Amino acid sequence: MNTPYPPPPPPPAGRDRTTLWGVLGIVTGLLCCGILGIVFGWLSVRDAKRYAKSPVLGYLAIAFGVLNIVVSLILRSTGNYPYWNR
């Protein structure tokens, strides 16, 4: 009567986009839009937990997105923001 539960089934193959979300998050977080970097980083961390992979790319994407937002706010407040983004 006390038999252990069977192991959970493996996640479906071919649906893992952990690396895709992580790289997109890093690129968008560094170059253009910090909010998109945070969103893509969160998607990467979520998929990494789901597929038992390393969430490092997602955490980097989130960090770069936050860094982009903070630096943009500092530059805007000091008046040193580039003219094409005003």
N, C-alpha and C positions, 0 to 999 in steps of 0.2 A: 504493500500500500504506500510506502514512503519512497517511491521511485523519484529520482530527480527529473526536473523538467528537461525536455530536449533543448539543444542550443537553438538560438534564433536563426532564421534563415539568413544567408548572406545578402547584402544589398544588391540590387540589380546592377548588372555591369553596363557600362556605356553611358551612364547618366551622371557620372562624377564630373563636376565642373569647378572643383576647388581651385585648381591652378588658373583656369580662365578668369574666374572672379577675382582672384588675388592679383594677377598681373594687370587686369583692367583697373582695379582699385588703385594700385601703385601708380600707374601711368596717369590716370585722371586726377588722383590726389596730388601728384607732383606738378603736373603741367597746367591743368585748367580749373577744375572744379573740386573743391575739398569735400563738398557734400556727397557728390557721386563717389569719390574715393571711400568715404565712410560707408556708404550703402553697399558698394561692391565688396569692401572688406568684411562687412557683416555677413553678406551672402557666402563669402569664402569660408569664414569661420563656421557658419552653420553647416555647410556641406562637408567641411573637414571633420566635424563631430559626427555627422551622419555616416560618413564612409571611413571612419577611423584613420584619418590622415593627419598630417601636421598642419596646425592652423597658423603657422608663422607668416605666410604671405598675407593672410587676412589681417593679422595684427599689424603688420607693416603698412598695409593699405589704410587702415584706420588711423594709425599714427601720422602718416603723411597727409591724410585728409585734414586732420585736426591741425597739424603744423601749417598747412596751406591757409586755413581759415585764420589762425592766430597771426601769422605773418601779414596776411592781407589786411586784417584789422589794424595792426600796428602801423603799417605803411599808410593806410588811409587816414589814421588819426594824426600822423605827423606831416601829412601833405606830400609825401614822397612817392605816392602811387603813380605809375606810368600814365601818361596823358591819354593813351588809347583805351584805358579802362575807366575813364571818368564818366 
